[in-house]
Amino acid sequence: MTRRLTLATAAGLLTLSPAAAQTSPGAMPPSPAQVFGPLYHAVEMRRIFPDSKTFADAVPKRPAAAILAAYRACRCDDDAALRRFVAAHFALAPDAAPRPQEKLPLVDHIDRLWPQLTRTSMTVPPGASALPLPRPYVVPGGRFREMYYWDSWFTMLGLQASRQQRLVEDMIVDFGSLIDRYGHIPNGTRSYYLSRSQPPFFYLIAAMSRDPATLATRTRQLRAEHDWWMRGSQDLAPGGEQARVVRLADGTLLNRYWDDRDDPRDESYREDAELAAATPGRDPRQLYRDLRAAAESGWDFSSRWLGDRRTLATIRTTRLLPVDLNSLMVGMERALADQYRKLGDAATADAFARQAETRATAIRRLMWNGRFFADYDLDAKAVSDQPTAAMTVPLFAGIATPDQARATAAALAPLIGEGGVRTTLIASGQQWDDPNGWAPLQWTAITGLRRYGLAAPAARIKAAWLATVAREYAASGKLLEKYDVTERKPGGGGEYPTQDGFGWTNGVTRALLAER
């Protein structure tokens, strides 16, 4: 336990101290798989729970050492005995699906969902995988019962439209506290997510604050996040790679998705282990790293990351320099330049402005294939020819030239279905592929196109997306994680069923409806 977390012995809870935001990053708490080892492996591989995430989120009723001692003495060879053991020693976390409510107009329904999806966790039980947070926050819903990184910015768009600025400010503080404790914002607020992050939207999250007195704090935290993403770059020679940074042979420095661990993900342990067992001839550690890196991308999973664009066993996320990640890094560097200028530090502001422009120039040069923006393949030493909705992020970040923006709009047209923007044109069975559309990609497409005066395709996407959400809401009374935007129905594919809630769908839909 680090000095930022204190054990409240009377309550038996792990408590976030008020001084948490003033300390330097400390040790990462271990994940459940790391703590419980053979027990965790047995529970997951014997499918005691249909969803691997269930046990990852379970709360131990006793200290880990006592549970492991009991497990060594347990005759848990059959599944019924193992289930009894788990029930005796762990409490399962409740699902975060919203409660049914009376049918209301869509705007009113979303406004009433926010309290149902709001959580407070200043204290967490000892041994739990949950990470404490100092302020209230909104969860996505369903199996996602913790705060997630990039989800939250899209959720917060809706909170602002719903006049929930206090909750927005609270979540900004929460994200800052994660950077102060761990040096970065994890994928989600669980110990098993600490080895990776997600698309870096904190520069936009922090910019939602309306409290000018916090500018210096937010700038310090954003600088720490940038340092984390760029860790290892300072002494990286041309042609070198280090975690999330890659320096090309010509000296160009860019980022990729990564994960600091190379074992099965706690929340998808069985799925990862079974895939590795079924993929002879491939180093399982590299397979796990690429699966985890795709989880950091938020696009878990997509043909975008697959060597053959069809089969998960061919995943190679770490061999690609993603166009969306690097576009967001430009946004971060520009934000740092602007914030340091406001704070009166012109030298640092100029340095970040130069970094941003150097990166933006590299994106226009290396990630433009003549028709649209795409990822750069480190092994092929060439830009991808696969069209995906990620092509809109350079427009969203203001990196594209006017000609590139117009060409991107033309290239995006085949991805626009009756219900919104499809993620890709490949139906691989993965959830970030055809025919699925996701709220964050609708927003980046709409706002990116508008930024370049391309109002017609932006309006088409907006109308199509809102019609899809409204149609499903009329049918089921729910807002979903993803939609089939070809047939305008619930989305499918991937590792788990489509979830109800749902944070970023609520946020993007509410923000778009507020424009009317």
TIPA-37285 format. One record per atom (N, C-alpha, C, CB): x, y, z. Coordinates in steps of 0.05 Angstrom, whole numbers, plus 5000, padded with zeros to 4 digits. Each point is the difference from the previous one (the first is absolute). Glycine has a CB too. Example, Ala and Ser with C-alpha at 12.3 -4.5 7.8 and 13.67 -1.06 7.14 Angstrom:
BEGIN
526448865156 498250245000 501850245000 496249775025 503150444961 501650245001 498550225014 502449874957 
This chain:
BEGIN
501749765000 498350245000 501850255000 496349755024 503050444958 501650244999 499050205021 500949924951 500650295053 499250195021 497650174992 504750015014 494449974961 497650154992 497549855008 502550204962 497749545044 497749845008 500349915028 499349854953 498750205063 500149925028 497849805006 502050445013 498649375005 498149805007 498350095023 503149644984 494350395011 498250095021 499149755015 498450414973 503049535048 499649745013 497349975012 504849995010 494050225000 497449985012 497949914980 501250355033 499049764942 498149934980 500949774982 498550485000 504049455002 501149794983 500150084971 498249675032 502350584962 499950104973 502650134992 495150065004 505549944970 502250144989 499050284993 502249584982 499250635028 499050274998 501950184986 497549935042 501550234939 501650194986 500450255018 498449834955 504050235052 500550235018 499850264984 502949715029 496550514985 499950264986 502650084988 496450135031 505849774979 502650074990 500849854974 501350105047 496949734943 500749834977 501050164977 496749675015 502050564979 500750154977 502750155003 495150054990 506149945033 502550155004 502449825000 497550335027 502249414968 502249825003 501049914972 498349855044 504150044955 501149904975 499149724996 504050305004 496049614970 499049734994 501549785017 498850164954 499749655054 501149785017 499649734987 499250285040 501149524976 499849724991 497249934991 503749885030 496149964950 497449914989 499049765017 501250164954 496449855055 498949765014 499849774981 497550295032 503049464977 499849774982 497149944992 504149825021 495750054957 497349924990 499149745014 500950234955 496549705043 499149755012 501549754989 495650225006 505049784968 501449774990 502849985011 497450044958 503950185047 502650005012 499949925030 501450364968 496549725046 499749945028 499349715005 498650475008 499449434976 498949745006 501049774983 496050245015 505749834965 501549804985 498449744992 503950185023 496849594990 498749754992 497050005004 504349775010 494850365011 497150015005 498650164977 500849975050 500450264943 498850164979 500049844974 501650425022 500649444972 500149844975 497949795000 504950084998 494749785024 498049795001 497250114996 503049745031 496350484983 497350114997 499450084972 500350155047 501749984940 499550104973 500049774980 502150445013 499849394988 500249794979 497949795002 504850085000 494149895024 497849805004 497250144997 502949735030 497250524961 497550154993 498049995023 500849894951 500150175073 498250015022 497950234996 503749825030 497250394956 498250214992 500150034970 500650245044 497149804943 500050034970 501850244991 495449804999 504650415016 501550244993 502650015017 495750254987 506649755000 502550015015 500350245019 502149754962 496650475031 500250245016 498649975027 500150264958 498149565045 498549965025 501949955023 496149824975 505749995022 501949945022 502150225003 499249514992 501550624987 501950225002 499050225018 501749894954 495750155046 498750215016 499149915027 498650214958 501649535048 499149905026 501650115023 498549584977 500250445046 501350125024 500849785019 497450434994 505149535013 500749795020 498850065027 504349924975 494749875038 498950035027 502149975022 495749834982 506750075011 502249965019 502650094987 497549615022 504650424993 502650074988 500849784979 501350245042 500149854938 500849824978 501649765011 500150394969 501749655050 501649775010 498249795012 503850315008 494249775007 498249815012 498349854979 499850295041 499449864939 498449874979 501749794985 497250424995 505349664999 501749814985 500749765017 501950394974 498549655052 500549775018 497649815000 503050295029 494649834972 497649835000 499749864974 497850325031 503049814947 499849874973 501949764998 498750454980 503749585031 501949785000 498949765015 503850324996 494649735024 498849785016 497449904989 502350195040 496649964940 497349944990 500149764980 498750495006 499449344996 499649804980 498150114979 500849625034 500350544949 498450154980 500449884972 500350415028 499949334970 500549884974 497650014982 503349705022 494350304989 497650024983 499050295001 498849515008 499750574972 499250274997 498050095022 500649954951 497849865058 498150075021 501550085026 496649694980 505550175026 501650075024 501450274997 500749515009 500350544967 501350254995 498150235001 503349774971 494250195019 498050215003 499450065029 498049864956 501849935060 499450045029 502350155013 497249585001 505250354991 502450145012 499950304993 502749574997 496850494978 499950284991 497850155015 501949874955 495850015047 497750135013 500750055030 496949784968 504650045044 500750035028 502150225005 498849525007 502850534973 502350185004 499950264984 502649595009 495550444974 499850254983 497150094998 504049864974 495750405025 497450134994 500050114972 499350115049 498649834936 499950094972 499050294998 499349524985 501950634997 499150284996 497450004985 504850165001 493450035005 497450014986 500450124972 497650065043 500749864939 500050114973 499250305001 498849544980 502050615000 499550294999 497850074980 504750085014 493749734977 497950064981 497950185013 500749564977 498350645009 498050185012 497449855006 502050384975 496549725044 497449895007 498050084979 501150025049 496949814945 497950084982 498550245010 499549524985 499750664997 498550235009 497950064979 504050195024 494149984984 497950074982 501050124974 497050085039 501649864939 500850104974 499650304999 498849564978 503450585016 500150294999 501250094973 500450035051 499350224942 501550104977 503049945004 496550364991 504949604987 502849905002 501750195017 499549784956 500350485041 501650185015 499549975030 499950324962 497649665046 499349975028 500949735011 496050294993 503949504990 500949745008 503050015007 496549784971 505150345011 502950025005 500650165025 500849974951 497750265053 500550165024 499449845025 498950414974 499249415025 499449845024 501949765003 495250144995 506349804984 501949785002 502550085016 498349824957 502450445042 502650085012 500149925030 500250384967 497849675049 500249925028 500349705004 497250395012 501549454970 500349715002 502849904993 495249974988 506250184995 502749924992 502250145016 498149914955 501150255064 502050155016 500849835025 498150444984 504449555021 501149855022 501950175017 499649574973 500850365052 501950125017 501749775013 497050415009 505649614990 501749795011 502550125014 498349674965 501350515053 502350105016 501349775016 497850465002 500649345004 501049775014 499449754985 499550235044 502349584956 499649744988 500949785019 500550194953 498349585047 500849785019 502849914995 495249865003 506250075018 502849894997 500049764981 501150165046 500849844936 500349784982 498350024975 501049735038 497250464960 498350034977 501750114977 495950085028 503249864947 501550104977 499250294994 500249544981 497750565031 499150274995 502150205011 495249865002 505150374983 501850215009 498250235012 503549884965 497250225058 498450225012 500350264984 500549785045 497450384956 500050264987 498950215019 499449794954 501650455045 499250205021 497250134995 504850095006 494249894970 497550144993 498149814986 502450444997 495049635001 498149844984 500849984971 496450135032 502749674954 500649954972 497849844987 505050025010 495049964964 498049854985 501349764987 497450424991 501249355012 501049754988 498449954974 501249815045 499950034937 498649954975 497449855003 504449994978 495649805039 497649835005 500549714994 497250394988 501049445020 500249714995 502449895015 497950054955 503849795032 502349885012 502250205006 498949584976 500850665014 502050215003 499250185024 501150004951 499749915073 499150125025 502150185013 497249605006 504750494978 502150185009 500350234979 502449625024 499150584983 500550234982 502049924978 498950335037 500549734938 501849944978 501150264989 497549584989 504950404998 501450244992 498650144976 504249805016 496150084960 499050164977 497050004998 504149884976 494649925035 497150005002 499050265013 499949505003 501650585018 499050215017 499850274986 501949765039 500050304943 499850264987 497450024984 505050034997 494349764989 497550004984 497550015019 502449744963 497850125059 497950025020 499750285011 500949525013 501450614992 499950275012 498950214981 503949875027 496350084947 498650184981 497050015006 503449894965 495549885041 497149995007 499550125027 499649594972 502250375047 499650125026 499950304998 502449625021 499350504963 499950294996 497450084987 505050024997 494149834983 497550064987 497649985020 501949844956 498449995064 498049965020 500350195024 499749524986 502250675011 500550205021 501049865026 496550304980 505349515017 501249865022 502950085003 496849614993 503850655007 502750095001 501549925025 498750384971 499849615051 501349925025 501249724998 496850305026 501749524962 500949734996 502349994980 495449825011 504650354969 502250024982 502650085015 496850124962 502950085055 502450095015 501049785019 498350474998 499849385013 500849785018 501649794984 495950085028 503249864948 501449794985 502750104990 495649824985 504750445010 502750114994 501949965023 497950344969 501149715055 501649955024 500749705003 497850405023 500349434971 500549715002 502349924981 495249925012 504650174963 502149934981 502750115008 496650004964 503450255046 502550115009 501249845023 498450454986 499949455032 500949855023 501449744990 496450195029 502649694950 501249764989 502850064989 495449824989 504950404997 502650074991 501950055023 498050214959 501149935062 501750055023 500849755014 497750445005 500649364996 500649765015 501749804983 495850065025 503549924949 501249794984 501750104977 496149725012 503950544983 501650114978 498650004974 503949845023 493750044975 498549994976 497149945007 504049854972 494250175008 497249925004 499749724989 498450484996 500949335021 499749724991 497549974982 502349845041 497749944945 497749924983 497350045015 503049674976 497050245049 497650035018 501049995028 496949794966 501350265053 500850025028 499949735014 498350475001 503449354989 500449745012 503149945000 495449834984 505550035035 502949945001 500949854975 499749995050 498649854938 500949844977 500150174975 498049605021 501150664980 500250184977 502550185002 495049984996 506550015025 502150195005 502449984981 498650005047 501749774940 502349964983 499650134972 501049585024 496750544972 499550134974 498250245005 500549574975 499350605004 498250235001 497849964978 503850305017 495349914972 498150004978 500550254983 496549745027 502150304950 500650244984 500050255018 497849784960 504450385037 500550225019 498250254996 504649835003 493150165009 498150224999 500150195023 497149704974 504850275044 500050175024 500350294993 502049625026 499450454952 500250284993 497350124995 504649914981 493649935008 497350104995 498249985025 500549864953 500049935063 498549985026 500750245018 500149504996 502550565007 500950225017 499050264990 504049745012 495750294961 499150254989 497050055005 503549964965 495149845045 497250045006 499650155026 499049584975 503150455041 499850145025 499350304996 503349685021 495150434996 499350284999 501250155024 495849894975 506249985038 501350115023 502850084993 497249725031 503350544962 502750084992 502149975022 497850324970 501349665055 502049965021 501449744999 497250295028 501749514958 501249744998 501949974976 496049825023 504450394961 501649974976 502749895005 497550384981 504049725039 502749915005 500049715008 501250465015 496849455001 499949725008 499449824975 498450145046 499749954938 499349844976 502449994981 495250135006 506350084991 502350014982 502149815011 499050474987 501649535039 501949825011 499249714995 501150345035 496449604968 499149734996 500149924971 497050055040 502350134942 500149944971 502949954992 495950274992 505949895019 502949974994 500949725010 500850505003 498349425020 500749735010 499049784982 500050185046 497649864943 498949804982 501749994974 495350075019 505450164971 501750014976 502649865005 497950434986 503349625037 502649875007 499649705000 501350405028 496449504982 499649715002 499849884972 497650065043 500950074939 499849904973 502650004985 495350164999 506550045008 502550034986 502449875015 498250424982 501149435039 502249875016 501849834982 496950005040 505750044963 501949854984 500950134975 498049605019 500850634974 500650134974 502650165000 495150024992 505750075032 502250195001 502649904988 497950185040 502749574965 502549884991 499649794978 501950085045 495749934942 499449804980 501450074973 495549925023 506049894968 501550044975 498249964976 504349855023 496450264953 498449944976 499749704996 501750434980 495949495014 499449714996 499349865026 503050014961 497150145062 499549875026 497150015008 504550135013 494849685005 497249985010 500249975030 498249804957 500150345058 499949975029 497250045010 504850165004 493949635004 497250015010 498350164980 501649985048 497450254960 498050144983 501350204980 496949965038 505750054961 501350184981 501749854980 500150365036 500049754940 501549884978 501450234985 496849604995 505850375001 501450204984 500849864973 501850255041 497149864937 500549884974 502950054992 495150064988 505749814990 502750024991 500850294993 499649534983 498550635009 500650284993 499950185024 498249924955 501349975069 500050165024 497250085009 504450164988 493649794996 497250085007 499149845025 499050114952 499950045068 499249885025 496949995001 504250165023 494749604980 497149975001 499349795022 499650114950 497849865054 499049835022 498449764989 499950405030 500049404987 498449764994 498649925026 503149854962 495049975035 498749895024 501749765010 495450144983 504449825044 501749815013 498649915026 504350214981 496949615033 499249935027 502549915015 495349864985 505050225039 502549935015 500049715009 500250475015 497649384982 499949725006 499849834975 497950115045 502849644956 499949824977 498949725009 503850254978 494149765039 498749765008 497050034994 503549915037 494849894968 497250034994 498750235016 499849514990 498450634997 498650225014 498349885022 500050284958 500049835065 498349905022 497149984992 503250205033 495850014953 497250024994 499249824976 500050465018 501949434968 499549824978 502049775001 498250384971 502349525052 502249815005 499649744984 500550195046 497249694956 499549754986 500250044970 497149845038 501750374952 500050054971 502850034989 495550225005 506249935010 502750044991 501749745002 499750475015 500049385007 501549765003 499249794979 500450105050 497049874945 499149814980 501050084972 496049905028 504050364966 501050084974 502949934997 496750374999 504949685022 502849934998 500549704997 501050405029 497449444985 500349714998 499249904972 499049965048 499350194938 499049924974 501750124978 495449955018 506850194989 501750144980 502849895002 497150425002 503449334990 502749905002 501950154981 498149555012 504450474997 502050134984 500250305004 499149654967 499250465050 500250285007 500750035029 496750124964 505150065042 500850065027 497650105015 504850104986 494349755035 497550095014 500450285013 498949525008 503550545001 500450265013 499650234980 503349795031 497650174944 499550214980 497050024993 504749934982 494049845017 497249994994 498550165022 500449564977 500250385049 498750145021 500650304999 500349585028 502150494966 500750294998 498350144979 504749895015 495049984962 498550124978 497050015007 503449844968 495649965046 497250015009 499650245020 499649504994 502350525024 499850215020 500350284987 501949685035 499950344946 500450264986 497450084985 504949904995 493849904994 497450064987 498050105020 500949664965 499250225059 498250105022 500750295007 499549535018 503150544982 500750285005 498950184978 504149855024 495750054952 499050174978 497050065003 503449804970 495250045046 497150025001 498649844979 500650455020 500849494958 498849844978 500649705005 500650404967 498349495053 500549725006 497449844995 503650125035 496449754941 502249964981 499050084973 502049625027 499950404953 499350104974 501949884979 498350435020 500649544956 501749914977 502450194996 496049794979 503650465031 502250194998 502649905011 496650365003 503349485018 502449905014 500949734990 498650265039 499849614944 500549724993 501749974975 495749885022 506349944979 501749964977 498549924975 503649885031 494549944972 498449914977 497350144999 502349565002 497250635016 497650165002 497549835006 502150324968 498349445041 497749825005 500349855026 499449964952 503149965055 500449805021 501450135024 500249634965 498650345059 501150135023 502849905007 495550065017 505149694976 502749895005 502250144985 497849565008 501550604972 502050144984 500350295010 499049714960 500050365063 500150275010 502950105002 495749925025 504850334968 502750115000 499850305006 501649664966 497050415054 499550285007 502650165003 495749865022 506250024991 502550155006 501750054976 499849805045 499550094932 501550054975 498850224984 501449525000 496750625011 498750224986 500350265015 496749684980 503750545006 499950275012 497250114993 505150074996 493149955024 497350064995 499650304994 498649635030 499850434949 499550274992 498450155021 500249864952 497950015061 498450145020 501650065025 495949774983 505750055027 501750055023 501850244995 499949515012 501550494965 501950214995 498650274996 503149674981 494550325008 498450254997 499350115027 498249844956 501049995063 499450095027 502550105014 496249675002 506150214993 502550105011 500650294990 501749525004 497650534971 500350284990 498150185016 501249844954 496350075050 498250165016 501050055028 496349814974 504949995039 501250035026 502250205000 498749535011 503150454970 502350184999 499250294994 502849614984 495250424999 498950274995 498750115025 499349894952 499249945062 498850095025 502150095021 496149694991 506050155011 502150075019 501350274992 500949515009 499650534965 501150254991 498250245008 502249764961 495250205034 498150225007 499950055030 497349874960 502749915056 499750035029 502650135012 496849615001 505550304989 502550125011 500150304992 502349554997 496750524979 500050284992 498250165019 500849874952 496950025055 498350145019 501250035028 496149814975 505750005032 501350005026 502650184999 498149545010 502550574967 502350174997 502649874995 497650295030 502449454963 502549854994 500349984970 499749745044 501350474943 500150014971 502049794989 498950485002 503349475012 502049814989 498849724998 503750285020 494949635002 498849734999 497749994980 501349945048 497250284950 497950014981 501049974972 497450305030 504849844963 501249984974 501049724994 501350485002 499949395018 501049734997 497849804993 503750115032 494049914982 497849824994 498750074973 499249945049 500750314944 498950084974 501749884977 498250425020 504449584984 501849884980 499649694998 503350375008 496449515015 499549705000 497449944986 502449965043 495550204962 497549954987 500150034970 497850165041 503650054950 500150054971 501849784986 499450495008 502749435006 501749784989 498449754997 504050215021 494449724999 498449764999 497850024979 500949925048 497850324950 497950044981 501149974971 497650305032 504749814963 501349974974 500549714994 502150455005 498849405015 500649714996 497449854993 503950035032 494050044981 497449864995 499150064971 498750045049 501550214943 499250074972 501849864980 498350445016 504249504991 501949884981 499849705001 503050395006 496949495018 500349715002 497349855002 504450085022 493650064987 497449865005 497850094980 501349975048 499650134930 498150084978 500749834976 499550485018 498649364972 500549814978 499150114973 499549635033 499850624966 499150134976 497050024998 504149824978 494550025039 497150015000 498850065028 500149684962 501350225058 499050045027 502349955020 495349874987 504350215038 501949955021 499749715011 500050495012 502349394994 499949735011 502649955016 497249844960 502949925052 502349935017 502549954984 496849815033 505550244979 502649944987 501049735010 501050494996 499649334985 500949735006 503050005003 496149804975 504950135048 502950015006 501549784984 499050185045 499849604950 501349784985 500050054970 498749685037 499050414953 499850054971 501350274993 495849734998 504650445023 501150274995 498250154981 504749845009 492750144995 498150134982 497450055015 502149784960 496350405030 497450065012 498049794991 501150505000 497049445017 498049804994 498150094978 500349845047 498649974938 497950074980 497249945010 503449914964 496450015062 497349935010 498550255010 501849555014 495950504975 498450235010 498649925026 499350164953 501050015067 498649975026 499150275009 502849595012 495450415007 499050265011 502150165014 495649795004 506750095001 502250155012 501050224981 501349605026 498150394949 500950204981 498950285007 500249644965 497750375051 498850265007 501550145022 495649834985 506150035030 501250135024 502050224992 499549565024 502150424955 501650234992 498350254993 503449684983 494250285008 498250234995 499150105027 498549824956 500750005062 499150085027 502250165014 497149585002 505450344995 502250145013 501150244984 501149565021 497850494955 500850234985 502849974987 497250275030 503549484962 502649954989 499949994969 501249745041 496650184948 499849974971 500250274985 497249595008 503850404967 499850234983 497150014989 505049984987 494150255002 497350014989 499649794978 499850485010 502249474973 499749804979 499849725012 502650294969 499049665052 499849735013 497349965013 505050015008 493950215004 497449985013 497949934979 501450335035 498649804942 498049944980 500349724989 500050494987 502549425009 500449724991 499149805021 503950164973 496649915053 499149825021 496949985000 504150135027 494650094969 497049994999 499149814978 499850475018 501549544959 499349824978 500649715008 500950374967 501449585045 500749735008 498349895022 504750104986 494250085031 498349915022 497249924990 502550315030 496749794947 497249954991 499249715000 500550404972 501249415019 499149725001 499649895028 502449944957 498850195063 499749915028 497450105012 505049995004 493750204984 497650125011 497649834992 502150474999 496749405021 497649844994 497550155007 502749595009 495150274990 497450125006 499950095029 497849714966 503950175051 499850065029 502450155011 497349605004 504650484979 502450145010 502549894987 497650095043 504749984969 502649924989 500749725010 501550484998 499049344983 501149745007 502950025007 496749784969 504250055048 502850015010 501949924977 498549895047 501049904939 501649914977 498049894979 504249905029 497050014949 498349874979 500349705001 500550404972 500949495048 500549715002 498349885022 504750074983 493849735010 498349865020 501549765010 495850144977 505949915043 501849795011 498749855023 503950274987 493949835024 498849895024 501050145025 499749564977 502450615021 500950165022 498250245003 504749844994 495150275030 498050215005 500750274988 498849765042 503850294954 500850264988 500449964970 502250155043 495849734944 500049954971 497250024990 504049705004 495750294969 497450004987 498349785012 502150194957 495449865049 498450244994 499650195024 497649734966 504250255053 499650155025 500950294997 500549585026 497950604987 500750285004 500150065029 497950124956 503950065052 500450075028 499850305004 503049605005 495950485017 499550295005 502550174997 496449865031 505950064980 502450184997 500850064972 501549835043 498249974939 500850044973 498050174984 502249565002 495350445007 498050184988 500850295007 496349655003 504550395022 500750275009 502550114986 497949905044 504249934954 502450094987 499550064970 502849745033 495650094955 499450054972 498450264996 500049504992 497950535024 498350244997 501650255005 496049735014 505350285008 501550255008 502450044982 498449955047 502949844944 502350034982 499150114973 502249625023 495750274966 499050114974 499150295003 498549534987 500150535034 499150275004 502450205002 495949835024 506250074988 502450185004 501050104973 501249755042 498450094937 501050074974 497850104981 503649675006 494150405006 497850114985 498549794983 502550424999 497849335008 498749784985 497449935014 504449824983 493750365015 497549985015 498249784991 500450495009 499449464965 498149814990 500549715010 499550294960 502949605038 500449735011 499849995030 503049904961 497850325052 499650015029 497149985008 504250275004 494149884982 497150005006 498849734994 499850484989 501249394990 499049734993 500649805022 500650104952 501949915059 500849825021 498350055025 504749974981 495050295026 498550075024 497149904998 502950405006 495849654972 497249914997 499849705001 499050414973 502949455014 499949714999 500449885028 501650014953 500350105062 500649895027 497750055019 504950084992 494050165008 497850065018 497649834993 501750475006 497949474969 497749834992 500449725010 499350284960 503249625039 500649735010 499549985030 503449944963 497650255052 499750005029 497150025007 504550205006 494049984981 497250045006 498449754993 500550494991 500249384987 498549764992 500249785021 500750124951 501849835058 500449795020 498750085027 504249864977 496050405030 498750095025 497049964999 503750345006 495149714971 497149964997 499349705003 499750414970 502149425020 499549715000 500549875027 501249994952 500950105062 500849865025 500150175024 502549704972 497550575025 500350185022 502950035009 495449885014 506650034970 502849995008 501750164981 499249565020 503150544991 502250104984 502349805003 498550495006 502749444972 501849784999 502950094995 496349714984 505550115022 502950054996 500750044971 500949735041 497950124941 500650014972 497549914984 505049905008 495050184967 497749944982 500949894974 497450365022 501049474966 500349924972 498850234984 499749495010 502150664977 499150254986 499249944971 502950275030 497349474962 499049934974 497049945002 504549814987 494850035033 497149935003 498750155023 501149564982 500450635031 498950165021 498749835022 499250384967 502549465046 499149825021 502449975020 496749754969 502950105053 502349975019 502449884986 496749945037 505750154970 502449894989 500749735012 501650464993 500349414996 500849735010 503049964996 495449824990 505449935013 502849924997 501650065025 499650094952 502949815048 501750065022 499949795022 499550484989 501649605035 500449815022 497749985019 504850104996 493350085002 497850015020 497550114987 503350065038 494449904973 497550114988 499950305001 497649595014 500950534968 499750294999 498850105026 499349984951 501950235060 499450105027 498050234999 504549855015 493950165006 497950215003 501150205020 496249674990 503150585005 500950225018 499450274988 503649705018 497850384960 502849934998 501550264997 499149544980 502850515038 501350265004 500550174975 502049785037 499650124945 500850184977 497750024980 504849875007 493549934991 497750034982 498150225011 500349524986 499350475041 498450215013 501250284995 498649675035 504150344968 501350264998 500050124973 502949855036 497849994944 500150104972 497250074991 504149734990 494050095016 497250054991 498950255013 499349514994 501250525032 498950245014 501350254989 499349725042 503350284953 501350234989 499050074972 504149895027 495449914956 499050054974 497150115001 503049644981 495450255037 497250095002 499950295011 498649535008 503450545008 500150285010 500550204979 501649825043 499450104933 500650184979 497550104985 504449784995 493450075009 497650074985 498850265010 499149524994 
